[in-house]
């Protein structure tokens, strides 16, 4: 899960990037679901992906990173995203 803090004038670019990142996951072994959402009250964008295992997520990660490697996130975001790698307990 990632929580992004977009600059208002760059929000559309960040959303497009998040969608590209999500599309790079599609069809990868172990992906259960992926969503991009917005909290309009707090001006936050949320990326959420659920995988069946850490191993499958790690195997797919290079493709996802490749999809957004040239994106200037430091120009689009007010601060770095909060990223959480959650495990079921």
PyMOL Python script that loads the backbone (N, CA, C, O; Angstrom):
from pymol import cmd

cmd.read_pdbstr("""\
ATOM      1  N   UNK A   1       0.850  -1.161   0.000  1.00  0.00           N
ATOM      2  CA  UNK A   1       0.000   0.000   0.000  1.00  0.00           C
ATOM      3  C   UNK A   1       0.898   1.227   0.000  1.00  0.00           C
ATOM      4  O   UNK A   1       1.900   1.287   0.712  1.00  0.00           O
ATOM      5  N   UNK A   2       0.519   2.197  -0.810  1.00  0.00           N
ATOM      6  CA  UNK A   2       1.268   3.448  -0.822  1.00  0.00           C
ATOM      7  C   UNK A   2       0.294   4.607  -0.683  1.00  0.00           C
ATOM      8  O   UNK A   2      -0.809   4.587  -1.229  1.00  0.00           O
ATOM      9  N   UNK A   3       0.727   5.606   0.054  1.00  0.00           N
ATOM     10  CA  UNK A   3      -0.049   6.829   0.230  1.00  0.00           C
ATOM     11  C   UNK A   3       0.775   7.958  -0.358  1.00  0.00           C
ATOM     12  O   UNK A   3       1.878   8.248   0.106  1.00  0.00           O
ATOM     13  N   UNK A   4       0.224   8.593  -1.393  1.00  0.00           N
ATOM     14  CA  UNK A   4       0.919   9.666  -2.097  1.00  0.00           C
ATOM     15  C   UNK A   4       0.311  11.015  -1.740  1.00  0.00           C
ATOM     16  O   UNK A   4      -0.880  11.118  -1.443  1.00  0.00           O
ATOM     17  N   UNK A   5       1.147  12.044  -1.773  1.00  0.00           N
ATOM     18  CA  UNK A   5       0.769  13.408  -1.414  1.00  0.00           C
ATOM     19  C   UNK A   5       0.996  14.307  -2.632  1.00  0.00           C
ATOM     20  O   UNK A   5       2.018  14.989  -2.714  1.00  0.00           O
ATOM     21  N   UNK A   6       0.047  14.313  -3.581  1.00  0.00           N
ATOM     22  CA  UNK A   6       0.282  15.024  -4.839  1.00  0.00           C
ATOM     23  C   UNK A   6       0.235  16.541  -4.694  1.00  0.00           C
ATOM     24  O   UNK A   6      -0.526  17.086  -3.894  1.00  0.00           O
ATOM     25  N   UNK A   7       1.066  17.204  -5.486  1.00  0.00           N
ATOM     26  CA  UNK A   7       0.896  18.642  -5.657  1.00  0.00           C
ATOM     27  C   UNK A   7      -0.381  18.799  -6.479  1.00  0.00           C
ATOM     28  O   UNK A   7      -0.568  18.092  -7.470  1.00  0.00           O
ATOM     29  N   UNK A   8      -1.260  19.718  -6.080  1.00  0.00           N
ATOM     30  CA  UNK A   8      -2.556  19.827  -6.776  1.00  0.00           C
ATOM     31  C   UNK A   8      -2.437  19.947  -8.296  1.00  0.00           C
ATOM     32  O   UNK A   8      -3.215  19.337  -9.030  1.00  0.00           O
ATOM     33  N   UNK A   9      -1.485  20.718  -8.758  1.00  0.00           N
ATOM     34  CA  UNK A   9      -1.348  20.929 -10.205  1.00  0.00           C
ATOM     35  C   UNK A   9      -0.715  19.737 -10.920  1.00  0.00           C
ATOM     36  O   UNK A   9      -0.686  19.708 -12.150  1.00  0.00           O
ATOM     37  N   UNK A  10      -0.214  18.765 -10.184  1.00  0.00           N
ATOM     38  CA  UNK A  10       0.436  17.578 -10.763  1.00  0.00           C
ATOM     39  C   UNK A  10      -0.342  16.293 -10.498  1.00  0.00           C
ATOM     40  O   UNK A  10       0.105  15.204 -10.857  1.00  0.00           O
ATOM     41  N   UNK A  11      -1.496  16.423  -9.873  1.00  0.00           N
ATOM     42  CA  UNK A  11      -2.259  15.240  -9.481  1.00  0.00           C
ATOM     43  C   UNK A  11      -2.587  14.329 -10.673  1.00  0.00           C
ATOM     44  O   UNK A  11      -2.444  13.111 -10.566  1.00  0.00           O
ATOM     45  N   UNK A  12      -3.015  14.891 -11.786  1.00  0.00           N
ATOM     46  CA  UNK A  12      -3.381  14.071 -12.947  1.00  0.00           C
ATOM     47  C   UNK A  12      -2.186  13.256 -13.448  1.00  0.00           C
ATOM     48  O   UNK A  12      -2.346  12.100 -13.839  1.00  0.00           O
ATOM     49  N   UNK A  13      -1.000  13.849 -13.439  1.00  0.00           N
ATOM     50  CA  UNK A  13       0.202  13.126 -13.868  1.00  0.00           C
ATOM     51  C   UNK A  13       0.515  11.972 -12.915  1.00  0.00           C
ATOM     52  O   UNK A  13       0.892  10.884 -13.350  1.00  0.00           O
ATOM     53  N   UNK A  14       0.359  12.217 -11.632  1.00  0.00           N
ATOM     54  CA  UNK A  14       0.626  11.174 -10.643  1.00  0.00           C
ATOM     55  C   UNK A  14      -0.393  10.040 -10.762  1.00  0.00           C
ATOM     56  O   UNK A  14      -0.032   8.868 -10.656  1.00  0.00           O
ATOM     57  N   UNK A  15      -1.653  10.381 -10.978  1.00  0.00           N
ATOM     58  CA  UNK A  15      -2.679   9.349 -11.162  1.00  0.00           C
ATOM     59  C   UNK A  15      -2.353   8.492 -12.382  1.00  0.00           C
ATOM     60  O   UNK A  15      -2.450   7.266 -12.325  1.00  0.00           O
ATOM     61  N   UNK A  16      -1.970   9.125 -13.473  1.00  0.00           N
ATOM     62  CA  UNK A  16      -1.623   8.386 -14.689  1.00  0.00           C
ATOM     63  C   UNK A  16      -0.447   7.448 -14.429  1.00  0.00           C
ATOM     64  O   UNK A  16      -0.437   6.316 -14.911  1.00  0.00           O
ATOM     65  N   UNK A  17       0.530   7.911 -13.678  1.00  0.00           N
ATOM     66  CA  UNK A  17       1.679   7.084 -13.319  1.00  0.00           C
ATOM     67  C   UNK A  17       1.249   5.885 -12.472  1.00  0.00           C
ATOM     68  O   UNK A  17       1.698   4.761 -12.698  1.00  0.00           O
ATOM     69  N   UNK A  18       0.386   6.136 -11.506  1.00  0.00           N
ATOM     70  CA  UNK A  18      -0.095   5.049 -10.657  1.00  0.00           C
ATOM     71  C   UNK A  18      -0.868   4.021 -11.481  1.00  0.00           C
ATOM     72  O   UNK A  18      -0.766   2.821 -11.230  1.00  0.00           O
ATOM     73  N   UNK A  19      -1.634   4.486 -12.458  1.00  0.00           N
ATOM     74  CA  UNK A  19      -2.359   3.555 -13.328  1.00  0.00           C
ATOM     75  C   UNK A  19      -1.390   2.728 -14.174  1.00  0.00           C
ATOM     76  O   UNK A  19      -1.619   1.535 -14.376  1.00  0.00           O
ATOM     77  N   UNK A  20      -0.319   3.338 -14.669  1.00  0.00           N
ATOM     78  CA  UNK A  20       0.699   2.587 -15.415  1.00  0.00           C
ATOM     79  C   UNK A  20       1.354   1.533 -14.534  1.00  0.00           C
ATOM     80  O   UNK A  20       1.567   0.398 -14.959  1.00  0.00           O
ATOM     81  N   UNK A  21       1.673   1.920 -13.299  1.00  0.00           N
ATOM     82  CA  UNK A  21       2.260   0.984 -12.341  1.00  0.00           C
ATOM     83  C   UNK A  21       1.309  -0.199 -12.139  1.00  0.00           C
ATOM     84  O   UNK A  21       1.734  -1.354 -12.134  1.00  0.00           O
ATOM     85  N   UNK A  22       0.019   0.104 -11.973  1.00  0.00           N
ATOM     86  CA  UNK A  22      -0.979  -0.946 -11.797  1.00  0.00           C
ATOM     87  C   UNK A  22      -1.124  -1.835 -13.016  1.00  0.00           C
ATOM     88  O   UNK A  22      -1.250  -3.053 -12.883  1.00  0.00           O
ATOM     89  N   UNK A  23      -1.108  -1.238 -14.215  1.00  0.00           N
ATOM     90  CA  UNK A  23      -1.212  -2.035 -15.443  1.00  0.00           C
ATOM     91  C   UNK A  23      -0.023  -2.979 -15.587  1.00  0.00           C
ATOM     92  O   UNK A  23      -0.161  -4.077 -16.126  1.00  0.00           O
ATOM     93  N   UNK A  24       1.131  -2.562 -15.111  1.00  0.00           N
ATOM     94  CA  UNK A  24       2.317  -3.423 -15.183  1.00  0.00           C
ATOM     95  C   UNK A  24       2.153  -4.671 -14.322  1.00  0.00           C
ATOM     96  O   UNK A  24       2.821  -5.676 -14.564  1.00  0.00           O
ATOM     97  N   UNK A  25       1.274  -4.622 -13.321  1.00  0.00           N
ATOM     98  CA  UNK A  25       1.015  -5.777 -12.457  1.00  0.00           C
ATOM     99  C   UNK A  25       0.076  -6.780 -13.107  1.00  0.00           C
ATOM    100  O   UNK A  25       0.154  -7.979 -12.839  1.00  0.00           O
ATOM    101  N   UNK A  26      -0.812  -6.286 -13.962  1.00  0.00           N
ATOM    102  CA  UNK A  26      -1.870  -7.129 -14.521  1.00  0.00           C
ATOM    103  C   UNK A  26      -1.283  -8.362 -15.195  1.00  0.00           C
ATOM    104  O   UNK A  26      -0.335  -8.279 -15.976  1.00  0.00           O
ATOM    105  N   UNK A  27      -1.871  -9.497 -14.873  1.00  0.00           N
ATOM    106  CA  UNK A  27      -1.439 -10.752 -15.466  1.00  0.00           C
ATOM    107  C   UNK A  27      -0.240 -11.398 -14.795  1.00  0.00           C
ATOM    108  O   UNK A  27       0.162 -12.502 -15.162  1.00  0.00           O
ATOM    109  N   UNK A  28       0.332 -10.715 -13.812  1.00  0.00           N
ATOM    110  CA  UNK A  28       1.485 -11.293 -13.117  1.00  0.00           C
ATOM    111  C   UNK A  28       1.010 -12.373 -12.147  1.00  0.00           C
ATOM    112  O   UNK A  28      -0.036 -12.248 -11.511  1.00  0.00           O
ATOM    113  N   UNK A  29       1.787 -13.407 -12.055  1.00  0.00           N
ATOM    114  CA  UNK A  29       1.461 -14.519 -11.163  1.00  0.00           C
ATOM    115  C   UNK A  29       1.304 -14.012  -9.733  1.00  0.00           C
ATOM    116  O   UNK A  29       2.170 -13.317  -9.203  1.00  0.00           O
ATOM    117  N   UNK A  30       0.180 -14.378  -9.124  1.00  0.00           N
ATOM    118  CA  UNK A  30      -0.034 -14.075  -7.721  1.00  0.00           C
ATOM    119  C   UNK A  30      -0.779 -12.792  -7.417  1.00  0.00           C
ATOM    120  O   UNK A  30      -1.130 -12.553  -6.262  1.00  0.00           O
ATOM    121  N   UNK A  31      -1.035 -11.948  -8.423  1.00  0.00           N
ATOM    122  CA  UNK A  31      -1.773 -10.713  -8.154  1.00  0.00           C
ATOM    123  C   UNK A  31      -3.235 -11.047  -7.898  1.00  0.00           C
ATOM    124  O   UNK A  31      -3.890 -11.679  -8.726  1.00  0.00           O
ATOM    125  N   UNK A  32      -3.738 -10.624  -6.760  1.00  0.00           N
ATOM    126  CA  UNK A  32      -5.139 -10.845  -6.414  1.00  0.00           C
ATOM    127  C   UNK A  32      -5.973  -9.637  -6.826  1.00  0.00           C
ATOM    128  O   UNK A  32      -7.037  -9.792  -7.426  1.00  0.00           O
ATOM    129  N   UNK A  33      -5.497  -8.436  -6.508  1.00  0.00           N
ATOM    130  CA  UNK A  33      -6.210  -7.218  -6.893  1.00  0.00           C
ATOM    131  C   UNK A  33      -5.282  -6.026  -6.795  1.00  0.00           C
ATOM    132  O   UNK A  33      -4.301  -6.039  -6.052  1.00  0.00           O
ATOM    133  N   UNK A  34      -5.612  -4.985  -7.565  1.00  0.00           N
ATOM    134  CA  UNK A  34      -4.861  -3.730  -7.509  1.00  0.00           C
ATOM    135  C   UNK A  34      -5.833  -2.585  -7.757  1.00  0.00           C
ATOM    136  O   UNK A  34      -6.665  -2.649  -8.662  1.00  0.00           O
ATOM    137  N   UNK A  35      -5.722  -1.541  -6.950  1.00  0.00           N
ATOM    138  CA  UNK A  35      -6.617  -0.389  -7.061  1.00  0.00           C
ATOM    139  C   UNK A  35      -5.846   0.900  -6.814  1.00  0.00           C
ATOM    140  O   UNK A  35      -4.873   0.933  -6.061  1.00  0.00           O
ATOM    141  N   UNK A  36      -6.308   1.953  -7.468  1.00  0.00           N
ATOM    142  CA  UNK A  36      -5.858   3.311  -7.183  1.00  0.00           C
ATOM    143  C   UNK A  36      -7.087   4.069  -6.713  1.00  0.00           C
ATOM    144  O   UNK A  36      -8.142   4.002  -7.345  1.00  0.00           O
ATOM    145  N   UNK A  37      -6.956   4.786  -5.612  1.00  0.00           N
ATOM    146  CA  UNK A  37      -8.094   5.504  -5.043  1.00  0.00           C
ATOM    147  C   UNK A  37      -7.641   6.871  -4.546  1.00  0.00           C
ATOM    148  O   UNK A  37      -6.448   7.141  -4.407  1.00  0.00           O
ATOM    149  N   UNK A  38      -8.630   7.730  -4.281  1.00  0.00           N
ATOM    150  CA  UNK A  38      -8.334   9.075  -3.802  1.00  0.00           C
ATOM    151  C   UNK A  38      -9.138   9.367  -2.548  1.00  0.00           C
ATOM    152  O   UNK A  38     -10.333   9.082  -2.485  1.00  0.00           O
ATOM    153  N   UNK A  39      -8.478   9.935  -1.555  1.00  0.00           N
ATOM    154  CA  UNK A  39      -9.152  10.498  -0.389  1.00  0.00           C
ATOM    155  C   UNK A  39      -9.272  11.992  -0.671  1.00  0.00           C
ATOM    156  O   UNK A  39      -8.311  12.741  -0.491  1.00  0.00           O
ATOM    157  N   UNK A  40     -10.441  12.420  -1.107  1.00  0.00           N
ATOM    158  CA  UNK A  40     -10.631  13.810  -1.511  1.00  0.00           C
ATOM    159  C   UNK A  40     -10.548  14.782  -0.344  1.00  0.00           C
ATOM    160  O   UNK A  40     -10.171  15.938  -0.530  1.00  0.00           O
ATOM    161  N   UNK A  41     -10.893  14.333   0.849  1.00  0.00           N
ATOM    162  CA  UNK A  41     -10.844  15.224   2.012  1.00  0.00           C
ATOM    163  C   UNK A  41      -9.421  15.573   2.412  1.00  0.00           C
ATOM    164  O   UNK A  41      -9.168  16.665   2.922  1.00  0.00           O
ATOM    165  N   UNK A  42      -8.491  14.658   2.185  1.00  0.00           N
ATOM    166  CA  UNK A  42      -7.111  14.868   2.630  1.00  0.00           C
ATOM    167  C   UNK A  42      -6.125  15.035   1.479  1.00  0.00           C
ATOM    168  O   UNK A  42      -4.920  15.130   1.711  1.00  0.00           O
ATOM    169  N   UNK A  43      -6.619  15.073   0.236  1.00  0.00           N
ATOM    170  CA  UNK A  43      -5.757  15.197  -0.939  1.00  0.00           C
ATOM    171  C   UNK A  43      -4.655  14.135  -0.941  1.00  0.00           C
ATOM    172  O   UNK A  43      -3.468  14.445  -1.040  1.00  0.00           O
ATOM    173  N   UNK A  44      -5.077  12.892  -0.828  1.00  0.00           N
ATOM    174  CA  UNK A  44      -4.153  11.764  -0.851  1.00  0.00           C
ATOM    175  C   UNK A  44      -4.569  10.803  -1.957  1.00  0.00           C
ATOM    176  O   UNK A  44      -5.757  10.623  -2.224  1.00  0.00           O
ATOM    177  N   UNK A  45      -3.586  10.194  -2.590  1.00  0.00           N
ATOM    178  CA  UNK A  45      -3.829   9.120  -3.543  1.00  0.00           C
ATOM    179  C   UNK A  45      -3.314   7.831  -2.923  1.00  0.00           C
ATOM    180  O   UNK A  45      -2.224   7.799  -2.353  1.00  0.00           O
ATOM    181  N   UNK A  46      -4.098   6.776  -3.037  1.00  0.00           N
ATOM    182  CA  UNK A  46      -3.764   5.509  -2.402  1.00  0.00           C
ATOM    183  C   UNK A  46      -3.600   4.440  -3.473  1.00  0.00           C
ATOM    184  O   UNK A  46      -4.473   4.256  -4.321  1.00  0.00           O
ATOM    185  N   UNK A  47      -2.489   3.748  -3.427  1.00  0.00           N
ATOM    186  CA  UNK A  47      -2.279   2.582  -4.274  1.00  0.00           C
ATOM    187  C   UNK A  47      -2.334   1.348  -3.395  1.00  0.00           C
ATOM    188  O   UNK A  47      -1.645   1.268  -2.378  1.00  0.00           O
ATOM    189  N   UNK A  48      -3.154   0.387  -3.788  1.00  0.00           N
ATOM    190  CA  UNK A  48      -3.304  -0.826  -2.991  1.00  0.00           C
ATOM    191  C   UNK A  48      -3.214  -2.036  -3.907  1.00  0.00           C
ATOM    192  O   UNK A  48      -3.963  -2.143  -4.878  1.00  0.00           O
ATOM    193  N   UNK A  49      -2.315  -2.929  -3.603  1.00  0.00           N
ATOM    194  CA  UNK A  49      -2.184  -4.185  -4.349  1.00  0.00           C
ATOM    195  C   UNK A  49      -2.108  -5.329  -3.345  1.00  0.00           C
ATOM    196  O   UNK A  49      -1.396  -5.255  -2.343  1.00  0.00           O
ATOM    197  N   UNK A  50      -2.851  -6.376  -3.635  1.00  0.00           N
ATOM    198  CA  UNK A  50      -2.861  -7.569  -2.791  1.00  0.00           C
ATOM    199  C   UNK A  50      -2.282  -8.720  -3.613  1.00  0.00           C
ATOM    200  O   UNK A  50      -2.736  -9.005  -4.722  1.00  0.00           O
ATOM    201  N   UNK A  51      -1.280  -9.364  -3.048  1.00  0.00           N
ATOM    202  CA  UNK A  51      -0.597 -10.490  -3.702  1.00  0.00           C
ATOM    203  C   UNK A  51      -0.784 -11.742  -2.865  1.00  0.00           C
ATOM    204  O   UNK A  51      -1.008 -11.666  -1.657  1.00  0.00           O
ATOM    205  N   UNK A  52      -0.691 -12.900  -3.516  1.00  0.00           N
ATOM    206  CA  UNK A  52      -0.829 -14.155  -2.779  1.00  0.00           C
ATOM    207  C   UNK A  52       0.426 -14.526  -2.005  1.00  0.00           C
ATOM    208  O   UNK A  52       0.368 -15.343  -1.086  1.00  0.00           O
ATOM    209  N   UNK A  53       1.569 -13.931  -2.370  1.00  0.00           N
ATOM    210  CA  UNK A  53       2.801 -14.217  -1.636  1.00  0.00           C
ATOM    211  C   UNK A  53       3.817 -13.102  -1.857  1.00  0.00           C
ATOM    212  O   UNK A  53       3.777 -12.393  -2.862  1.00  0.00           O
ATOM    213  N   UNK A  54       4.710 -12.966  -0.917  1.00  0.00           N
ATOM    214  CA  UNK A  54       5.793 -11.995  -1.048  1.00  0.00           C
ATOM    215  C   UNK A  54       6.683 -12.354  -2.238  1.00  0.00           C
ATOM    216  O   UNK A  54       7.166 -11.469  -2.945  1.00  0.00           O
ATOM    217  N   UNK A  55       6.896 -13.636  -2.455  1.00  0.00           N
ATOM    218  CA  UNK A  55       7.758 -14.088  -3.548  1.00  0.00           C
ATOM    219  C   UNK A  55       7.214 -13.652  -4.913  1.00  0.00           C
ATOM    220  O   UNK A  55       7.970 -13.196  -5.770  1.00  0.00           O
ATOM    221  N   UNK A  56       5.907 -13.793  -5.108  1.00  0.00           N
ATOM    222  CA  UNK A  56       5.318 -13.376  -6.386  1.00  0.00           C
ATOM    223  C   UNK A  56       5.362 -11.863  -6.548  1.00  0.00           C
ATOM    224  O   UNK A  56       5.581 -11.366  -7.653  1.00  0.00           O
ATOM    225  N   UNK A  57       5.160 -11.131  -5.467  1.00  0.00           N
ATOM    226  CA  UNK A  57       5.274  -9.667  -5.515  1.00  0.00           C
ATOM    227  C   UNK A  57       6.701  -9.267  -5.898  1.00  0.00           C
ATOM    228  O   UNK A  57       6.898  -8.410  -6.759  1.00  0.00           O
ATOM    229  N   UNK A  58       7.685  -9.884  -5.262  1.00  0.00           N
ATOM    230  CA  UNK A  58       9.080  -9.555  -5.566  1.00  0.00           C
ATOM    231  C   UNK A  58       9.440  -9.902  -7.012  1.00  0.00           C
ATOM    232  O   UNK A  58      10.197  -9.175  -7.656  1.00  0.00           O
ATOM    233  N   UNK A  59       8.904 -11.001  -7.518  1.00  0.00           N
ATOM    234  CA  UNK A  59       9.187 -11.394  -8.901  1.00  0.00           C
ATOM    235  C   UNK A  59       8.596 -10.394  -9.898  1.00  0.00           C
ATOM    236  O   UNK A  59       9.182 -10.157 -10.954  1.00  0.00           O
ATOM    237  N   UNK A  60       7.453  -9.811  -9.574  1.00  0.00           N
ATOM    238  CA  UNK A  60       6.786  -8.857 -10.470  1.00  0.00           C
ATOM    239  C   UNK A  60       7.325  -7.437 -10.330  1.00  0.00           C
ATOM    240  O   UNK A  60       7.148  -6.616 -11.229  1.00  0.00           O
ATOM    241  N   UNK A  61       7.961  -7.152  -9.241  1.00  0.00           N
ATOM    242  CA  UNK A  61       8.381  -5.782  -8.928  1.00  0.00           C
ATOM    243  C   UNK A  61       9.244  -5.123 -10.013  1.00  0.00           C
ATOM    244  O   UNK A  61       9.004  -3.955 -10.319  1.00  0.00           O
ATOM    245  N   UNK A  62      10.224  -5.794 -10.608  1.00  0.00           N
ATOM    246  CA  UNK A  62      11.027  -5.118 -11.637  1.00  0.00           C
ATOM    247  C   UNK A  62      10.195  -4.574 -12.803  1.00  0.00           C
ATOM    248  O   UNK A  62      10.486  -3.496 -13.321  1.00  0.00           O
ATOM    249  N   UNK A  63       9.171  -5.309 -13.214  1.00  0.00           N
ATOM    250  CA  UNK A  63       8.305  -4.846 -14.302  1.00  0.00           C
ATOM    251  C   UNK A  63       7.533  -3.600 -13.888  1.00  0.00           C
ATOM    252  O   UNK A  63       7.362  -2.677 -14.685  1.00  0.00           O
ATOM    253  N   UNK A  64       7.071  -3.572 -12.651  1.00  0.00           N
ATOM    254  CA  UNK A  64       6.315  -2.420 -12.156  1.00  0.00           C
ATOM    255  C   UNK A  64       7.217  -1.194 -12.074  1.00  0.00           C
ATOM    256  O   UNK A  64       6.822  -0.100 -12.478  1.00  0.00           O
ATOM    257  N   UNK A  65       8.412  -1.374 -11.558  1.00  0.00           N
ATOM    258  CA  UNK A  65       9.357  -0.261 -11.436  1.00  0.00           C
ATOM    259  C   UNK A  65       9.735   0.272 -12.815  1.00  0.00           C
ATOM    260  O   UNK A  65       9.842   1.483 -13.004  1.00  0.00           O
ATOM    261  N   UNK A  66       9.934  -0.612 -13.761  1.00  0.00           N
ATOM    262  CA  UNK A  66      10.282  -0.212 -15.132  1.00  0.00           C
ATOM    263  C   UNK A  66       9.212   0.705 -15.729  1.00  0.00           C
ATOM    264  O   UNK A  66       9.530   1.629 -16.477  1.00  0.00           O
ATOM    265  N   UNK A  67       7.949   0.447 -15.400  1.00  0.00           N
ATOM    266  CA  UNK A  67       6.838   1.216 -15.970  1.00  0.00           C
ATOM    267  C   UNK A  67       6.838   2.682 -15.550  1.00  0.00           C
ATOM    268  O   UNK A  67       6.259   3.521 -16.240  1.00  0.00           O
ATOM    269  N   UNK A  68       7.479   3.001 -14.430  1.00  0.00           N
ATOM    270  CA  UNK A  68       7.448   4.384 -13.917  1.00  0.00           C
ATOM    271  C   UNK A  68       8.840   4.945 -13.645  1.00  0.00           C
ATOM    272  O   UNK A  68       8.970   5.979 -12.990  1.00  0.00           O
ATOM    273  N   UNK A  69       9.871   4.285 -14.133  1.00  0.00           N
ATOM    274  CA  UNK A  69      11.240   4.651 -13.763  1.00  0.00           C
ATOM    275  C   UNK A  69      11.631   6.071 -14.165  1.00  0.00           C
ATOM    276  O   UNK A  69      12.499   6.665 -13.526  1.00  0.00           O
ATOM    277  N   UNK A  70      11.024   6.620 -15.189  1.00  0.00           N
ATOM    278  CA  UNK A  70      11.392   7.966 -15.641  1.00  0.00           C
ATOM    279  C   UNK A  70      10.482   9.058 -15.087  1.00  0.00           C
ATOM    280  O   UNK A  70      10.660  10.234 -15.408  1.00  0.00           O
ATOM    281  N   UNK A  71       9.527   8.687 -14.273  1.00  0.00           N
ATOM    282  CA  UNK A  71       8.587   9.679 -13.746  1.00  0.00           C
ATOM    283  C   UNK A  71       9.246  10.540 -12.670  1.00  0.00           C
ATOM    284  O   UNK A  71       9.878  10.005 -11.759  1.00  0.00           O
ATOM    285  N   UNK A  72       9.109  11.862 -12.761  1.00  0.00           N
ATOM    286  CA  UNK A  72       9.747  12.772 -11.797  1.00  0.00           C
ATOM    287  C   UNK A  72       8.889  12.972 -10.533  1.00  0.00           C
ATOM    288  O   UNK A  72       8.315  14.040 -10.320  1.00  0.00           O
ATOM    289  N   UNK A  73       8.819  11.943  -9.719  1.00  0.00           N
ATOM    290  CA  UNK A  73       7.958  11.991  -8.541  1.00  0.00           C
ATOM    291  C   UNK A  73       8.277  13.170  -7.629  1.00  0.00           C
ATOM    292  O   UNK A  73       7.375  13.742  -7.016  1.00  0.00           O
ATOM    293  N   UNK A  74       9.547  13.535  -7.536  1.00  0.00           N
ATOM    294  CA  UNK A  74       9.918  14.652  -6.661  1.00  0.00           C
ATOM    295  C   UNK A  74       9.302  15.965  -7.143  1.00  0.00           C
ATOM    296  O   UNK A  74       9.160  16.899  -6.354  1.00  0.00           O
ATOM    297  N   UNK A  75       8.935  16.054  -8.422  1.00  0.00           N
ATOM    298  CA  UNK A  75       8.260  17.241  -8.957  1.00  0.00           C
ATOM    299  C   UNK A  75       6.745  17.164  -8.782  1.00  0.00           C
ATOM    300  O   UNK A  75       6.066  18.191  -8.790  1.00  0.00           O
ATOM    301  N   UNK A  76       6.224  15.975  -8.628  1.00  0.00           N
ATOM    302  CA  UNK A  76       4.785  15.763  -8.578  1.00  0.00           C
ATOM    303  C   UNK A  76       4.226  15.662  -7.164  1.00  0.00           C
ATOM    304  O   UNK A  76       3.023  15.828  -6.965  1.00  0.00           O
ATOM    305  N   UNK A  77       5.079  15.393  -6.181  1.00  0.00           N
ATOM    306  CA  UNK A  77       4.583  15.136  -4.831  1.00  0.00           C
ATOM    307  C   UNK A  77       5.111  16.157  -3.835  1.00  0.00           C
ATOM    308  O   UNK A  77       6.231  16.654  -3.959  1.00  0.00           O
ATOM    309  N   UNK A  78       4.280  16.457  -2.847  1.00  0.00           N
ATOM    310  CA  UNK A  78       4.665  17.396  -1.795  1.00  0.00           C
ATOM    311  C   UNK A  78       5.744  16.814  -0.897  1.00  0.00           C
ATOM    312  O   UNK A  78       6.582  17.542  -0.364  1.00  0.00           O
ATOM    313  N   UNK A  79       5.717  15.501  -0.734  1.00  0.00           N
ATOM    314  CA  UNK A  79       6.713  14.783   0.071  1.00  0.00           C
ATOM    315  C   UNK A  79       6.731  13.339  -0.400  1.00  0.00           C
ATOM    316  O   UNK A  79       5.816  12.918  -1.108  1.00  0.00           O
ATOM    317  N   UNK A  80       7.744  12.570  -0.029  1.00  0.00           N
ATOM    318  CA  UNK A  80       7.796  11.167  -0.465  1.00  0.00           C
ATOM    319  C   UNK A  80       6.573  10.385   0.020  1.00  0.00           C
ATOM    320  O   UNK A  80       6.014  10.688   1.074  1.00  0.00           O
ATOM    321  N   UNK A  81       6.166   9.391  -0.745  1.00  0.00           N
ATOM    322  CA  UNK A  81       5.008   8.599  -0.329  1.00  0.00           C
ATOM    323  C   UNK A  81       5.322   7.756   0.902  1.00  0.00           C
ATOM    324  O   UNK A  81       6.472   7.417   1.182  1.00  0.00           O
ATOM    325  N   UNK A  82       4.265   7.439   1.615  1.00  0.00           N
ATOM    326  CA  UNK A  82       4.365   6.458   2.691  1.00  0.00           C
ATOM    327  C   UNK A  82       4.087   5.104   2.043  1.00  0.00           C
ATOM    328  O   UNK A  82       3.053   4.925   1.399  1.00  0.00           O
ATOM    329  N   UNK A  83       4.992   4.167   2.208  1.00  0.00           N
ATOM    330  CA  UNK A  83       4.853   2.850   1.583  1.00  0.00           C
ATOM    331  C   UNK A  83       4.829   1.794   2.681  1.00  0.00           C
ATOM    332  O   UNK A  83       5.676   1.785   3.574  1.00  0.00           O
ATOM    333  N   UNK A  84       3.850   0.913   2.598  1.00  0.00           N
ATOM    334  CA  UNK A  84       3.682  -0.144   3.590  1.00  0.00           C
ATOM    335  C   UNK A  84       3.663  -1.490   2.879  1.00  0.00           C
ATOM    336  O   UNK A  84       2.906  -1.685   1.928  1.00  0.00           O
ATOM    337  N   UNK A  85       4.487  -2.407   3.337  1.00  0.00           N
ATOM    338  CA  UNK A  85       4.490  -3.787   2.850  1.00  0.00           C
ATOM    339  C   UNK A  85       3.863  -4.622   3.964  1.00  0.00           C
ATOM    340  O   UNK A  85       4.536  -5.033   4.909  1.00  0.00           O
ATOM    341  N   UNK A  86       2.590  -4.856   3.833  1.00  0.00           N
ATOM    342  CA  UNK A  86       1.815  -5.479   4.901  1.00  0.00           C
ATOM    343  C   UNK A  86       1.767  -6.996   4.743  1.00  0.00           C
ATOM    344  O   UNK A  86       1.769  -7.517   3.627  1.00  0.00           O
ATOM    345  N   UNK A  87       1.723  -7.685   5.861  1.00  0.00           N
ATOM    346  CA  UNK A  87       1.538  -9.132   5.861  1.00  0.00           C
ATOM    347  C   UNK A  87       0.352  -9.476   6.750  1.00  0.00           C
ATOM    348  O   UNK A  87       0.074  -8.799   7.739  1.00  0.00           O
ATOM    349  N   UNK A  88      -0.327 -10.526   6.379  1.00  0.00           N
ATOM    350  CA  UNK A  88      -1.484 -10.965   7.156  1.00  0.00           C
ATOM    351  C   UNK A  88      -1.018 -11.525   8.496  1.00  0.00           C
ATOM    352  O   UNK A  88      -0.023 -12.247   8.564  1.00  0.00           O
ATOM    353  N   UNK A  89      -1.734 -11.193   9.547  1.00  0.00           N
ATOM    354  CA  UNK A  89      -1.392 -11.723  10.877  1.00  0.00           C
ATOM    355  C   UNK A  89      -2.593 -12.415  11.491  1.00  0.00           C
ATOM    356  O   UNK A  89      -2.507 -12.926  12.607  1.00  0.00           O
TER     357      UNK A  89
END
""", "prot")
cmd.dss("prot")
cmd.show_as("cartoon", "prot")
cmd.util.cbc("prot")
cmd.orient("prot")
